[in-house]
Amino acid sequence: MTTIEDISLSLDTVWMLLAAMLVFFMQPGFALCEAGFTRGKNTANILFKNFVDFMVGSLLFWFVGFGFMFGSDGAGFIGAPNFGDLSFYKGDLPTEGFLIFETVFCATAATIVSGAMAERTKFSMYCVYSFFISLIIYPVSGHWTWGGGWLCNDAADSFMTTTFGTVFHDFAGSAIVHSVGGVLALVGALCLGARHGKYDKHGKSRAIPGHNLLAAALGVFILWFGWFGFNPGSQLAASGEVNRIAISHVFLTTNLAAAAGGIATMFVTWIKYGKPSFSLMLNGVLAGLVGITAGCDLVSPLGAIIIGLVCGTVLVFSIEFIDTRLHIDDPVGASSVHGVCGIIGTLMTGLLATDSGLFYGYGWGFFGAQAFGVLCIDLWAAAAGFILFYSIRFVKGLRVDKRIEEEGLDIYEHGEACYN
């Protein structure tokens, strides 16, 4: 006889798997967005890399990454590898379904790096660093937080509780997924160097326009749609009044932040450059989505709008600063969208959380926990990224030859082109 508990568990499982499908659908969103913002001669290469991220991530995360992230009861630096054995995990929902849900998040973190290093990276070396991001770098930050590790250990004598009176909070991954990917993207682009022709002999930046804004726009629409699985799906339950209210609230805050981010970027570029930039506005939508991801469950609708407006505004200046001042060539703005806005969203959760935020009279404790948590996570990503990328560059070389870059990676790396 079917019980209420059975029906609730079935509903929660279906919701988790539906959310996983939506997050998986973000993969073509990233592919179209990256391809549209770069040149047509490299399109097949970019599409190929987005497939590699998910294929490699799926196998590695099932075999060892899931254990690294959720094994050993969250103790220590990293969990124990599971070698394909899922029996160690004792959650309420089916383990296989939860594995799939976490796999799509892992693939997202690896994909973010692709855009910043586009148009000049050896495909073979891309496979190598995608392997290590999925194998080690992302599971460690996930173990510290979602794996029950030290940043989210709420025991009375834990480090975070003793120091800040609360634990680090990142509901769906502004820091754990996006800032990790954004920091790795920045380090990778720095190690790789700029595309030929990006800067003149005086160091002045030259625009290298993408070949298809239609593809980029479709990609952003798909990402916006997929984010309704990314954020609300992280509740991992839909049954019961509490969960129904929670996922509905997260849907609303997610959408409001995205809209506010796009509007902020539109008006800032209109004022700053004399015309509203469509390409930057697309990134502004993503900036709002990235920013709200940490605190979408804790902030009010107004708080979500504020986060979106701040992220959409900062994005414009961040992209310009990284390009013209730091001379780091990031073709799609991934380090700003995911790195900078992921950090901002995590910090603003400490300010705007209605039940613990500084602006609601709860003191500095929660904000301090957010600042400390995102600092630790991104220092780990930066250190691991430097070791990974500079090791690859020293041993085998990251970058293709100048002739290959000028004529396009599609033909030389894959023997076929996207456009005939």
Salt bridges, closest charged atoms under 4 A:
GLU119 OE2 - ARG39 NE 3.00
GLU119 OE1 - ARG195 NH1 2.46
ASP297 OD1 - HIS169 NE2 3.00
GLU320 OE2 - LYS272 NZ 3.55
ASP323 OD2 - LYS198 NZ 3.61
ASP329 OD2 - ARG195 NE 2.73
GLU405 OE1 - HIS196 NE2 3.64
GLU405 OE1 - ARG399 NH2 2.90
GLU406 OE2 - LYS402 NZ 3.98
GLU407 OE2 - ARG403 NE 3.19
